Amino acid sequence: MAERRPQEAEALVRPHLASGTGPIPLWKMLANAVLAQGRVEECRAIRQMIVDAVPGDLANRFDLAEVLLLMGDFEQGWIEYRWRYSLAHTTRIERKVQRPRWEGNRIAGRTLLIHDEQGFGDTFQFLRMVPWAKERSGARIILEINPHALSLAKRTGGFDEIVVKGELPPPFDLHCEMMSLPMAMGLKMADLPGPVPYMTPDPTRLAKWRRHLGHLSRPLVALVWAGRPDHLNDANRSMTLADLAPLAMPGATFLAIQKGPAAEQAAHPPAGMTLIPLSDKIEDFEDTAAILAIADLLISIDSSPVHLAGALGRPVWAMLPHIPDWRWLMDRDDSPWYPSLRLFRQTGGGDWAGVTARVAEALKDLKP
């Protein structure tokens, strides 16, 4: 209720907390309610108060981490973010490693295993830090990567050996999750973005897609309108293809690179939109990377192709909910992570119409 009807939730719990004390569950509900209304600093203060009162409530500490990172407080945010595997739905996916976690120190002559985690977008975002970790540590680096991102990761460099997740890695002395690298290395906003692009398309796939797309009218605009249905925040971040009807414009060719159940919507594009469905022809992220390298622009909800396009240094416009994922920060239309990224934010909860109207207006200036 706090996220879906935040004003009602706030009005419901406020009287019970008027004295400044009250049950922790009500304070959590209030924190969620004020965050959903965009009052980020107030949410942070409440969650910090809960941490001070109940430091062993690790789920709240993770919630605090996300709001700290959303505010750009990297110093404290990365520290609290370490509790991400202490939640009911994440303990089962934590990698149990019987070696110490690397803390950012110099370990020349030793071997460090860096392993990816969570979603593909996270992998694409934090691959940039693998070469930084090698330089900082002086170690021999083994990179363990999801098979779906393996071939792309092989071209990023910064490691001595790369192995597929699920296989037994060679012996190592220390380990670090890819998204623990910021904590270990004390990542600051000023350290970003680092060298970009740090990922490259496969030349063979690039040639294939140039042949396939070369005859189409430009500008070529790739589209993604929905994420994974099983993602915890999917209802907040995803749209339908019909919602993108305002983007239709004469002369432009839209490339539907949407995957998953929502890809079926490409069979019935909005009126006036020239849309080429590509889902069935995209075998993996190598195909997606090649298409993004050819397209003039990607327009997408918060999804892994946004991170892939950013890592490739390709132009990308991301459409974000009113309270976005922490990595997009607040109140800015650019991103420290990706110089080629432009952000279009909801001005209120559920305001996709306002977002698409601004994107459509910006598209008028896109040159082929």
LOKEPA-113589 format. One record per residue (C-alpha): residue in three letters; z, y, x. Coordinates in steps of 0.001 Angstrom, whole numbers, padded with zeros to 6 digits, always signed. Each point is the difference from the previous one (the first is absolute). Layout:
LOKEPA-113589
alaZYX...
END
This chain:
LOKEPA-113589
met+000000+000000+000000ala+000862+002402+002844glu-003580-000145+001308arg-001812-000226-003362arg+002038+002562-001968pro+001887+001891+002705gln+001112+002974-002102glu+001541-002308-002594ala+001680-002086+002685glu+001473+003077+001644ala+001293+001348-003315leu+001549-003387-000723val+001972-000354+003240arg+000886+003614+000838pro+003011+000228-002373his+001525-003100+001577leu-000250+001534+003483ala+001029+003566-000854ser+003310-000351+001861gly-001808-000912+003206thr+001145-003594-000185gly-001248-003013-001884pro-001447-003514+000325ile-002463-000504+002843pro-002678-001470-002340leu-000038+003283-001942trp-000377+001996+003203lys-002937-002227+000964met-001592+000589-003395leu+000453+003749+000432ala-001544-000108+003474asn-003053-001804-001348ala-000267+002410-002929val+000079+003173+002090leu-002435-001471+002531ala-002477-000805-002772gln+000180+003673-000983gly-000806+001125+003538arg+003505+001092+001010val-000118-001808+003315glu+002833+001816+001789glu+002365-000650-002906cys-000913-003683+000075arg+000652-000125+003739ala+003441+001541-000428ile+000987-002540-002664arg-001229-002974+002006gln+001769+001274+003114met+003188+000327-002027ile-000336-003629-001090val-000551-001091+003621asp+003135+001856+001043ala+001979-001620-002827val-001473-003515+000211pro-001628-000455+003424gly-000505-003707-000686asp-002358+000708-002919leu-003106-000741+002046ala-002409+000391-002908asn+001142+003593-000379arg-000332+000542+003738phe-003626-001062-000255asp-000476+002361-002952leu+001488+002763+002138ala-002423-000878+002800glu-002981+000448-002269val+001106+003413-001227leu+000863+001128+003560leu-003456-001023+001215leu-001586+001646-003045met+001723+003231+001082gly-001259-000433+003563asp+003442-000794+001450phe-001257-002598+002443glu+003097+000000+002218gln+002359-001338-002660gly-002662-001563-002206trp-001175-002621+002499ile+003588-001060+000643glu+000690-000639-003678tyr-003433-001609-000452arg+001228-003008+001992trp+001772-001187-003164arg-003344-000765-001707tyr+000570-003743+000322ser+003435+000131-001599leu-001313+000222-003556ala-000028-002787-002566his-003808-000202+000003thr-000493+000320+003786thr+002537-002334+001606arg-002344-002932-000519ile-002807+001651+002008glu+002076+001199+002947arg-001167-001505+003262lys+002916-001872+001554val-000460+000386+003764gln+002478-001534+002445arg-000546+002713+002589pro+001429+003527+000336arg-001822+002876-001677trp-001536+002466+002436glu+001807+003351-000060gly-002602+002122+001772asn+001253-000563+003554arg-001993-000798+003122ile-000429-003783+000356ala-002622-000343+002719gly-000634-003606+000962arg+001054-001340-003391thr-001994-000963-003098leu+000244+001846-003316leu-001230-001481-003285ile-001118+002650-002522his-000632-001488-003426asp-001469+001601-003096glu+001720+000017-003377gln-000352+001084-003624gly-003432+001159-001196phe-003364+000504+001653gly+000305+003776-000247asp+003235-000162+001989thr-001759-002016+002686phe-002912+002435+000237gln+002400+002957+000111phe+002290-001302+002733leu-002508-001775+002251arg-000294+003369+001756met+003484-000556+001432val-000724-003273+001796pro-001559+001720+003059trp+002882+002511-000039ala+002491-002867+000076lys-001795-001604+002931glu+000103+003251+001963arg+003661+000621-000841ser+001221-003543+000634gly-002135-000988+002964ala+000081-003484-001502arg-002601-002625-000558ile-000872+000437-003685ile-000758-002828-002412leu-001286+001324-003328glu+000403-002304-002981ile-002202+001034-002904asn-000958-001113-003504pro-003268-001982+000093his-001660+002457-002408ala+000484+002837+002503leu-000474-002055+003166ser-003579+000880+000924leu+000576+003713-000585ala+003222-000056+002012lys-001743-001696+002929arg-002008+003189+000583thr+003019+002331+000037gly+001367-000984+003406gly+003452+000635+001386phe+000960-003680+000203asp-000406-002816+002486glu-000354-002823-002498ile-000568-000163-003745val+000969-002899-002262val-000343-000757-003697lys+003059+000227-002188gly+001138-003493-000955glu-000839-001534+003355leu+002591-000600+002710pro-000146+002976+002391pro+000333-000402+003781pro+003518+000406+001465phe+001432+003529-000206asp+003237+001762+000944leu+000342+002663-002693his-001652+000788-003292cys-000615+002993-002270glu-001444+000262-003486met-002927+002393-000051met+001825+002314-002411ser+003121-000066+002170leu-001965+001562+002854pro+000689+003531-001350met+003758-000626+000122ala-000163-001627+003442met-002114+002793+001444gly+001584+002896-001875leu-003284+001021-001636lys-000112+003709-000840met-002437+001935-002158ala-001262+001734+003147asp-001089-003384+001412leu-002572-000392-002763pro-002777-000815-000420gly-000694-001124+003570pro-003583-000895+000959val-002196-000357-003114pro-002064-001998-000720tyr+001891-002973+001369met-001945-002592-002012thr-003747-000651+000056pro-002465-001861-002244asp-001731-003153+001147pro-003558+000863+001199thr-001514-003064-001666arg+001567+000775-003379leu-000951+003645+000411ala-003643-000931+000495lys+000106-002302-003027trp+001375+002691-002283arg-002390+002653+001312arg-002831-002246-001147his+001670-000547-003353leu+000910+003622-000728gly-002649+001930+001906his-002279+000567-003002leu+002674+001529-002237ser+000166+003657-000886arg+002650+002002+001859pro+002736+001003-000025leu+001419-003506-000018val+003524+000020-001447ala+002102-003175+000183leu+002526-000469-002809val+003279-001896-000375trp+001941+000586-003211ala+002658-002735-000116gly+002365-001838+002328arg+001489-003470-000105pro+001385-000700-003489asp+003064-001690+001512his+000963+003054+002070leu+003377+001390-001106asn-001422+003512-000381asp-003409-000952-001360ala+000463+001498-003469asn+000788+003340+001640arg-002867+000069+002509ser-002943-001717-001745met-002664+001344-002342thr-002996-001392-001854leu-003638+000627+000819ala-000307+001829-003323asp+002557+002524+001299leu-002529+000964+002688ala-002665+001079-002510pro+000325+003694+001016leu-001269-000918+003471ala-003497-000926-001224met-002550+002406+001443pro-003794+000040+000339gly-001420-001252+003280ala+003143-001713+001264thr+000265-003770+000340phe+003426-001538-000511leu+000866-003273+001734ala+002594-002131-001787ile+001937-001679+002820gln+002836-000869-002381lys+001353-003530+000377gly+002163-002109-002292pro+000009-000160-003812ala-000837+003720-000375ala-003357-000577+001736glu-001379-001293-003303gln+000077+003564-001332ala-002947+000863+002265ala-002276-001853-002427his+000502+002892-002446pro-000032+003268+001982pro+000707+003369-001637ala-002960+001765-001593gly-002116+001868+002520met+001449-001788+003043thr-002357-001920+002272leu+002304-002798+001124ile-000876-002924+002258pro+002483-002920-000348leu+000674-001478+003441ser+003070-002134-000596asp-001860-003305-000021lys-001740+000877+003282ile+003164+001042+001851glu+001328-003065+001786asp+002838+001635+001921phe+001307+003210+001553glu-002818-000088+002568asp-002462+000626-002835thr+002224+002728-001419ala+000231+001689+003409ala-003777-000067+000428ile-000573+001500-003450leu+002536+002745+000706ala-001750+000760+003284ile-003251+000558-001901ala+001298+001738-003127asp+000359+003766-000015leu+003418-000206-001651leu+002611-002363-001415ile+001822+001049-003167ser+002928-002301-000699ile+003429-000412-001447asp+002747-000831+002527ser-001415-003240+001414ser-000753-001884+003205pro-003580+001394+000193val+001542+003501+000306his+001785-001110+003172leu-003071-001820+001260ala-002190+003067-000518gly+002599+002208+001676ala+000295-002348+002974leu-003795+000026+000290gly+000011+003810-000094arg-002126+000027-003147pro+000270+002642-002767val+002342-001151-002771trp+001506+001679-003053ala+003123-001691-001314met+001172+000493-003593leu+003772-000149-000125pro+002644-000250-002727his+002485+002818-000511ile+002572-001740+002230pro-002081-001858+002565asp+000836-002678+002507trp+002146+001394+002828arg-002792+000119+002564trp-001867+002762-001861leu+002926+002420+000089met+000249+002806-002574asp-001740+003279-000761arg-002950-000215+002379asp-003678-000881-000345asp-000379-001473+003484ser+001694-002791+001931pro+001439-000114+003524trp-001056-003658+000153tyr-003741+000509-000535pro-001908+003231+000798ser-002927-001061-002219leu+002207-000413-003096arg+000249+002442-002893leu+002660-000486-002678phe-000360+000736-003718arg+003385-000186-001710gln+001103-000192-003598thr+001830+003154-001053gly+002078-002058-002443gly+000650-003622-000809gly-003141-001797-001195asp-002283+003027+000462trp-003094-001841+001188ala-002223+002305-002055gly+001071+002973+002101val-000624-001952+003200thr-003491-001144-000969ala-000920+003514-001150arg+000858+001402+003452val-001794-002853+001766ala-003086+000569-002159glu+000016+003698+000853ala+000304-000771+003722leu-002867-002507-000231lys-002382+002831-000906asp+000236+001171+003607leu-000679-003443+001506lys-003281+000077+001868pro-002137-003126+000463
END
